[in-house]
Amino acid sequence: MTIKVGDRLPQAKFTVMTEEGPKAKTTDDIFKGKKVALFAVPGAYTGTCHKMHMPSVFQSAAAIKAKGIDTIAVVAVNDVFVMNAWKRDTDFNNEAIYLADGNAEFTKAAGLDFDGSGHGLGLRSKRYSMLVEDGVVKTFNLEANPGKVEVSGGDTLLGQL
């Protein structure tokens, strides 16, 4: 079942890169007591994700944070090393936390996975954005087509704040 507005995020573990190396973070570590703008992509460095989705997030990042957002988070079904390199190559002002959902634990629990094996991608996350307050979904923008950024970009979420 797909998560929806009003639902609490599922409990899951992500991996983030720290100065000491990879570190596990739970859903509560990221979302409890915070307002979080969450952006999910099918894959780091993939064409639409890299050239369209992330630029839309970072063009709006300062304005999103100015609206009272504590954290901007980006999640993908990629390993922590890929996510760390992608953060380096997209988040030039260190405005977001990149959450590696390498085993798709969070993505599957939220019902937001899809099979991209027909394109050599394996299990991936659907493309979406969410406003999450204290772990509860307040706004949810799910793309109908994973190759497009029509409703899940930073500008759309900013307009909803």
Number of C-alpha atoms within 10 A of each C-alpha: 8 11 15 18 14 13 14 16 20 19 13 18 22 26 21 20 19 10 6 6 10 15 13 14 15 15 15 16 13 19 21 15 13 17 21 25 27 26 24 26 27 24 21 23 17 12 11 17 21 17 12 15 22 24 16 18 29 22 13 18 22 14 16 24 17 11 10 12 19 17 20 20 20 21 26 28 27 22 17 22 15 16 27 20 14 16 22 12 11 17 17 10 11 10 16 20 19 25 27 28 24 21 16 22 16 25 24 19 16 20 15 19 20 17 13 15 10 7 7 8 12 11 18 25 26 25 29 24 25 22 23 26 20 16 23 20 19 16 18 19 19 19 17 13 10 19 16 15 22 16 17 24 26 24 18 17 22 19 10 9 13
